[in-house]
């Protein structure tokens, strides 16, 4: 299986990186590395995660983020990578707009 990030998910990654890098130099890189490892793990365990608004949601292993994806043939399409500390209504609205 192949993992593909939509441009919206790539933007979420850049936003998260910038936020954590602003908190402490190097933390953004650690954030990015850990999320990329979570994305790699989807190759072997995609589809086992709970569903939210029609997407599977993998909870990131280190940071409080949710990785929202769907399986499409031999491809895993990541549509969003959201900070789980947001208001759930905001997450729902953003997912519906993607």
Residue pairs with C-beta under 8 A, 6 or more apart in sequence:
1 42
1 43
1 46
1 71
1 74
1 75
1 76
2 43
2 74
2 75
2 76
3 39
3 40
3 42
3 43
3 75
3 76
3 78
4 75
4 76
4 77
4 78
5 13
5 39
5 78
6 77
6 78
6 79
6 98
8 79
8 80
8 98
9 78
9 79
9 80
9 81
12 80
12 81
12 82
13 32
13 35
13 81
16 28
16 31
16 32
16 35
16 63
16 65
16 81
16 83
17 28
17 29
17 31
17 32
18 28
19 28
20 27
20 28
20 30
20 31
20 63
21 27
21 28
21 29
21 31
22 28
30 62
31 62
31 63
34 60
34 61
34 62
34 63
35 60
35 63
35 65
35 67
35 81
37 61
38 58
38 60
38 61
38 67
39 67
39 78
41 58
42 58
42 67
42 69
42 76
42 78
43 76
46 56
46 69
46 71
46 76
47 56
47 71
48 56
49 56
49 57
49 58
49 59
50 56
50 57
51 57
52 66
52 68
52 95
53 92
53 95
53 96
54 70
55 68
55 69
55 70
55 79
55 80
55 95
56 68
56 69
56 70
56 71
57 66
57 67
57 68
58 66
58 67
58 69
59 65
59 66
59 67
59 84
60 66
60 67
60 81
64 83
64 84
64 85
65 81
65 82
65 83
65 84
66 80
66 81
66 82
66 84
66 91
67 78
67 80
67 81
68 78
68 79
68 80
68 81
68 82
68 95
69 76
69 77
69 78
69 79
70 76
70 77
70 79
71 77
79 95
79 98
80 94
80 95
80 98
82 91
82 94
82 95
84 91
